């Protein structure tokens, strides 16, 4: 077996391990989304007093399903849902939850603007992560980040490739005679 075949086999094995492990790490429940042809849109803004709130959570709950969306820049949100009656709720850490009932018909577009009021004060000092911790605890929203095991896998893969490349490079260097 040549050194190139060894390197290829090792890289293939590492790639398979990485693929299997990332599927395990990344397997988290995702919010239900609806992409059907029939149904309608629920859209609007989420405002905290008069300030747009980015990343507010909006739930549209019917008897059968719950759909979830997040407000984007300027507090704007949009969700497509099947025909039916929904209780739509907007939530943001540190603000009181607001809700409204809406009936969605085929090809309809309903606009709901939520005005959330401050409900608590969270003291934040420079470099503090209390707002982030409060947000995570209150909403249990998965935050995209590298998991510790994923970081270790990337580090091990990088180290393995570096060692193999150096070993391969040193095998192909001519032997130098000392004078």
C-alpha positions as a Markdown table, in Angstrom:
| # | Residue | x | y | z |
|---|---|---|---|---|
| 1 | Unk | 0.0 | 0.0 | 0.0 |
| 2 | Unk | 1.5 | 3.3 | -1.1 |
| 3 | Unk | 1.6 | 6.4 | 1.2 |
| 4 | Unk | -1.0 | 8.1 | -0.9 |
| 5 | Unk | -3.4 | 5.2 | -0.5 |
| 6 | Unk | -2.8 | 5.3 | 3.3 |
| 7 | Unk | -3.5 | 9.0 | 3.4 |
| 8 | Unk | -6.6 | 8.6 | 1.4 |
| 9 | Unk | -7.8 | 5.7 | 3.6 |
| 10 | Unk | -7.2 | 7.7 | 6.7 |
| 11 | Unk | -8.9 | 10.8 | 5.4 |
| 12 | Unk | -11.9 | 8.7 | 4.3 |
| 13 | Unk | -12.1 | 7.1 | 7.8 |
| 14 | Unk | -11.9 | 10.5 | 9.5 |
| 15 | Unk | -14.5 | 11.9 | 7.1 |
| 16 | Unk | -16.9 | 9.1 | 7.9 |
| 17 | Unk | -16.4 | 9.5 | 11.6 |
| 18 | Unk | -17.0 | 13.3 | 11.3 |
| 19 | Unk | -20.1 | 12.8 | 9.2 |
| 20 | Unk | -21.6 | 10.3 | 11.7 |
| 21 | Unk | -20.7 | 12.4 | 14.7 |
| 22 | Unk | -22.1 | 15.7 | 13.3 |
| 23 | Unk | -25.4 | 14.0 | 12.6 |
| 24 | Unk | -25.6 | 13.0 | 16.2 |
| 25 | Unk | -24.5 | 16.5 | 17.5 |
| 26 | Unk | -26.7 | 18.5 | 15.1 |
| 27 | Unk | -29.9 | 16.4 | 15.6 |
| 28 | Unk | -32.1 | 18.9 | 17.4 |
| 29 | Unk | -35.8 | 19.3 | 17.0 |
| 30 | Unk | -36.6 | 22.0 | 14.6 |
| 31 | Unk | -39.7 | 24.3 | 14.6 |
| 32 | Unk | -42.5 | 23.1 | 12.4 |
| 33 | Unk | -42.7 | 25.0 | 9.2 |
| 34 | Unk | -45.5 | 25.0 | 6.6 |
| 35 | Unk | -44.8 | 25.3 | 2.9 |
| 36 | Unk | -48.1 | 24.1 | 1.5 |
| 37 | Unk | -49.9 | 25.6 | -1.5 |
| 38 | Unk | -53.1 | 26.2 | 0.4 |
| 39 | Unk | -53.2 | 28.5 | 3.5 |
| 40 | Unk | -52.4 | 32.0 | 4.2 |
| 41 | Unk | -49.8 | 34.3 | 5.6 |
| 42 | Unk | -49.6 | 35.9 | 9.1 |
| 43 | Unk | -47.2 | 38.9 | 9.0 |
| 44 | Unk | -46.4 | 42.0 | 11.0 |
| 45 | Unk | -44.1 | 43.6 | 13.5 |
| 46 | Unk | -43.0 | 42.9 | 17.1 |
| 47 | Unk | -42.2 | 46.2 | 19.0 |
| 48 | Unk | -41.0 | 46.7 | 22.5 |
| 49 | Unk | -42.7 | 49.9 | 23.5 |
| 50 | Unk | -41.6 | 51.7 | 20.3 |
| 51 | Unk | -38.4 | 49.8 | 19.5 |
| 52 | Unk | -38.4 | 47.0 | 17.0 |
| 53 | Unk | -37.4 | 43.6 | 18.6 |
| 54 | Unk | -35.2 | 41.3 | 16.6 |
| 55 | Unk | -35.4 | 37.6 | 17.3 |
| 56 | Unk | -38.8 | 37.7 | 19.1 |
| 57 | Unk | -40.5 | 34.3 | 19.0 |
| 58 | Unk | -44.0 | 34.2 | 17.4 |
| 59 | Unk | -46.1 | 31.0 | 17.8 |
| 60 | Unk | -49.3 | 30.4 | 15.9 |
| 61 | Unk | -51.2 | 27.6 | 17.7 |
| 62 | Unk | -54.3 | 25.8 | 16.4 |
| 63 | Unk | -56.0 | 22.7 | 17.8 |
| 64 | Unk | -53.7 | 20.4 | 15.7 |
| 65 | Unk | -50.4 | 22.2 | 15.2 |
| 66 | Unk | -48.1 | 24.9 | 16.5 |
| 67 | Unk | -46.0 | 26.9 | 14.0 |
| 68 | Unk | -43.1 | 29.1 | 15.0 |
| 69 | Unk | -41.3 | 32.1 | 13.5 |
| 70 | Unk | -38.8 | 34.7 | 14.6 |
| 71 | Unk | -38.9 | 38.4 | 14.0 |
| 72 | Unk | -36.0 | 39.6 | 11.8 |
| 73 | Unk | -34.4 | 43.0 | 11.4 |
| 74 | Unk | -36.8 | 45.9 | 12.3 |
| 75 | Unk | -39.0 | 43.4 | 14.2 |
| 76 | Unk | -40.6 | 42.1 | 11.0 |
| 77 | Unk | -42.0 | 38.5 | 10.9 |
| 78 | Unk | -43.8 | 36.3 | 8.3 |
| 79 | Unk | -45.2 | 32.8 | 8.6 |
| 80 | Unk | -47.3 | 30.7 | 6.3 |
| 81 | Unk | -49.9 | 28.5 | 7.9 |
| 82 | Unk | -52.7 | 26.2 | 6.7 |
| 83 | Unk | -56.3 | 27.4 | 6.7 |
| 84 | Unk | -57.7 | 27.5 | 10.2 |
| 85 | Unk | -58.1 | 29.5 | 13.4 |
| 86 | Unk | -54.9 | 30.4 | 15.4 |
| 87 | Unk | -53.9 | 31.9 | 18.7 |
| 88 | Unk | -50.8 | 33.9 | 17.7 |
| 89 | Unk | -48.4 | 34.8 | 20.5 |
| 90 | Unk | -45.3 | 37.1 | 20.5 |
| 91 | Unk | -42.7 | 36.6 | 23.2 |
| 92 | Unk | -39.4 | 38.3 | 23.9 |
| 93 | Unk | -37.2 | 38.1 | 27.1 |
| 94 | Unk | -37.9 | 41.0 | 29.5 |
| 95 | Unk | -41.2 | 41.8 | 27.9 |
| 96 | Unk | -44.8 | 40.7 | 28.6 |
| 97 | Unk | -46.2 | 38.2 | 26.2 |
| 98 | Unk | -48.9 | 39.4 | 23.8 |
| 99 | Unk | -51.4 | 37.3 | 21.8 |
| 100 | Unk | -54.3 | 37.7 | 19.3 |
| 101 | Unk | -56.7 | 35.3 | 17.6 |
| 102 | Unk | -56.8 | 35.2 | 13.9 |
| 103 | Unk | -58.7 | 33.1 | 11.2 |
| 104 | Unk | -56.6 | 32.3 | 8.1 |
| 105 | Unk | -58.4 | 31.6 | 4.9 |
| 106 | Unk | -56.9 | 30.4 | 1.6 |
| 107 | Unk | -54.5 | 32.9 | 0.0 |
| 108 | Unk | -55.2 | 35.4 | 2.8 |
| 109 | Unk | -52.6 | 37.8 | 4.4 |
| 110 | Unk | -53.3 | 38.9 | 8.0 |
| 111 | Unk | -51.2 | 41.6 | 9.6 |
| 112 | Unk | -50.7 | 41.5 | 13.4 |
| 113 | Unk | -48.4 | 44.1 | 15.1 |
| 114 | Unk | -47.5 | 43.2 | 18.6 |
| 115 | Unk | -46.6 | 46.0 | 21.1 |
| 116 | Unk | -44.8 | 44.3 | 24.0 |
| 117 | Unk | -44.3 | 46.1 | 27.4 |
| 118 | Unk | -41.3 | 45.8 | 29.6 |
| 119 | Unk | -42.1 | 43.2 | 32.3 |
| 120 | Unk | -38.7 | 43.0 | 34.2 |
| 121 | Unk | -35.4 | 44.8 | 34.4 |
| 122 | Unk | -32.3 | 42.8 | 33.8 |
| 123 | Unk | -29.1 | 44.5 | 35.2 |
| 124 | Unk | -26.2 | 44.1 | 32.8 |
| 125 | Unk | -22.6 | 45.1 | 33.4 |
| 126 | Unk | -19.9 | 45.4 | 30.8 |
| 127 | Unk | -18.9 | 41.9 | 29.7 |
| 128 | Unk | -21.9 | 40.3 | 31.4 |
| 129 | Unk | -23.8 | 37.5 | 29.8 |
| 130 | Unk | -26.8 | 37.7 | 32.1 |
| 131 | Unk | -29.1 | 38.8 | 29.2 |
| 132 | Unk | -28.1 | 35.9 | 27.1 |
| 133 | Unk | -28.5 | 33.4 | 30.0 |
| 134 | Unk | -31.9 | 34.9 | 30.9 |
| 135 | Unk | -33.0 | 34.6 | 27.2 |
| 136 | Unk | -31.9 | 30.9 | 27.0 |
| 137 | Unk | -33.5 | 30.0 | 30.3 |
| 138 | Unk | -36.8 | 31.8 | 29.6 |
| 139 | Unk | -37.3 | 30.6 | 26.0 |
| 140 | Unk | -35.3 | 27.4 | 25.7 |
| 141 | Unk | -34.4 | 28.5 | 22.2 |
| 142 | Unk | -31.6 | 26.4 | 20.7 |
| 143 | Unk | -28.7 | 28.7 | 19.9 |
| 144 | Unk | -26.5 | 27.7 | 16.9 |
| 145 | Unk | -23.0 | 27.1 | 18.2 |
| 146 | Unk | -20.2 | 24.6 | 18.1 |
| 147 | Unk | -20.7 | 21.8 | 20.6 |
| 148 | Unk | -17.6 | 20.8 | 22.6 |
| 149 | Unk | -17.4 | 17.4 | 21.0 |
| 150 | Unk | -17.7 | 18.9 | 17.5 |
| 151 | Unk | -14.8 | 21.3 | 18.3 |
| 152 | Unk | -12.7 | 18.3 | 19.4 |
| 153 | Unk | -13.5 | 16.4 | 16.2 |
| 154 | Unk | -12.5 | 19.4 | 14.1 |
| 155 | Unk | -9.3 | 19.8 | 16.1 |
| 156 | Unk | -8.5 | 16.0 | 15.8 |
| 157 | Unk | -9.2 | 16.1 | 12.0 |
| 158 | Unk | -6.9 | 19.1 | 11.5 |
| 159 | Unk | -4.1 | 17.5 | 13.6 |
| 160 | Unk | -4.4 | 14.2 | 11.7 |
| 161 | Unk | -4.3 | 15.9 | 8.3 |
| 162 | Unk | -1.3 | 18.0 | 9.3 |
| 163 | Unk | 0.7 | 15.0 | 10.6 |
| 164 | Unk | -0.1 | 13.0 | 7.4 |
| 165 | Unk | 0.9 | 15.8 | 5.1 |
| 166 | Unk | 4.2 | 16.4 | 7.0 |
| 167 | Unk | 4.9 | 12.6 | 6.9 |
| 168 | Unk | 4.1 | 12.4 | 3.2 |
| 169 | Unk | 6.2 | 15.5 | 2.5 |
| 170 | Unk | 9.2 | 14.1 | 4.4 |
| 171 | Unk | 9.0 | 10.7 | 2.6 |
| 172 | Unk | 9.4 | 12.5 | -0.7 |
| 173 | Unk | 12.3 | 14.8 | 0.2 |
| 174 | Unk | 15.7 | 13.7 | -1.1 |
| 175 | Unk | 18.2 | 12.7 | 1.5 |
| 176 | Unk | 20.9 | 15.3 | 1.9 |
| 177 | Unk | 24.5 | 14.4 | 2.4 |
| 178 | Unk | 26.4 | 16.3 | 5.0 |
| 179 | Unk | 29.8 | 17.6 | 3.9 |
